[in-house]
Amino acid sequence: MTDPPAGPHEPDPHEPDPHEPDGHEPDGHQPGGAGEVWIRFPGQLAEQARDIVAGRRPPAQPRDAATVMLLRPADGGGFEVYMLRRQPSMAFAPGVFVFPGGGVDHRDSDSEVAWAGPGPAEWGEMLAAPPQLARALVCAAVRETFEESGVLLAGPDAGSVISDTTSEDWEADRRALLDRSLSLAGLLRRRGLVLRSDLLRPWSRWITPAVEVRRYDARFFAAALPDGQRTRDVGGEAAAVTWITPPAALAAGQRGDIELWPPTAVTLAELASCGDLDTALAGPREVALRIPEVLLREGAAWLTVPGVQEYPL
């Protein structure tokens, strides 16, 4: 299965990117005990970590966000996940390879969003969130996926999905979502579509460590690429886009060819352990809350990830 060529923005995960930092610290003693994952902070983040731990700077409040792993079958077996490299100029996670996603917009909680599939109350139980917040998170997941990949998880009714979103009028709608001149509810209403919440699978929850200036309380979702739809390089926050198998993405991160932050690396390892697309999208799945902690040990700043027994990078 192939997508339209992404042109000069398509990264080769097997070639080093001169714009990306290595992301790896020299080998050395890690102070964590058996079964603990400790990740050493690089220079600037280490100074920020010391300020936070010492109480010289209060941590930022995390903003609710949604992240979506868009999946499709891979040629030869297994499956691929859609990833993008954030623009090096971005204030948060510059140059890092991530999944589509972003912060919740206040209009994502609009009760007028046409909806099919599990309702906000049921999603609230799966996400450990009040129904109104659950509604906003699901809507943000659908909206951000469309904004950052051109894929829309919606259809004319509860049993169908829109098959093509590549025309110029769809691109105009995507840009209107980006500049906030159009809401998701308005887009669905005008197009006569319903949001297909049943196409999403809850995956995990990560809260950005206190050391970061910008923090997010992000729920991760998984979804299959709908039949007939294609991703496209829509630019914006993405300097590059690619479809890649989870093991290949992890291998590229281990070589230092691409930069992966802990939530993405751990999620890729979880996806890789599934083996096939059906297993990855099977449910129900317990949504584990992971809040990386910042600690100072042996003159260095470290990040420890509770609940993760083995770090894949």
HELIX and SHEET records of a PDB file:
HELIX    1   1 GLY A    7  HIS A    9  5                                   3    
HELIX    2   2 GLY A   43  VAL A   53  1                                  11    
HELIX    3   3 HIS A  106  SER A  109  5                                   4    
HELIX    4   4 PRO A  120  LEU A  127  1                                   8    
HELIX    5   5 PRO A  131  SER A  149  1                                  19    
HELIX    6   6 GLU A  168  LEU A  178  1                                  11    
HELIX    7   7 LEU A  184  ARG A  191  1                                   8    
HELIX    8   8 SER A  197  LEU A  199  5                                   3    
HELIX    9   9 PRO A  246  ARG A  255  1                                  10    
HELIX   10  10 PRO A  262  CYS A  274  1                                  13    
HELIX   11  11 LEU A  277  LEU A  281  1                                   5    
SHEET    1   A 3 TRP A  38  ARG A  40  0                                        
SHEET    2   A 3 ALA A 300  THR A 304 -1                                        
SHEET    3   A 3 GLU A 293  ARG A 297 -1                                        
SHEET    1   B 4 PHE A  97  VAL A  98  0                                        
SHEET    2   B 4 PHE A  79  ARG A  86 -1                                        
SHEET    3   B 4 ARG A  63  PRO A  73 -1                                        
SHEET    4   B 4 GLY A 101  GLY A 103 -1                                        
SHEET    1   C 6 PHE A  97  VAL A  98  0                                        
SHEET    2   C 6 PHE A  79  ARG A  86 -1                                        
SHEET    3   C 6 ARG A  63  PRO A  73 -1                                        
SHEET    4   C 6 TYR A 216  ALA A 224  1                                        
SHEET    5   C 6 ARG A 201  ILE A 207 -1                                        
SHEET    6   C 6 ALA A 288  ARG A 290  1                                        
SHEET    1   D 3 PHE A  97  VAL A  98  0                                        
SHEET    2   D 3 PHE A  79  ARG A  86 -1                                        
SHEET    3   D 3 ALA A 238  ILE A 244 -1                                        
SHEET    1   E 3 TRP A 115  ALA A 116  0                                        
SHEET    2   E 3 VAL A 194  ARG A 196  1                                        
SHEET    3   E 3 ALA A 154  GLY A 155 -1                                        
END                                                                             
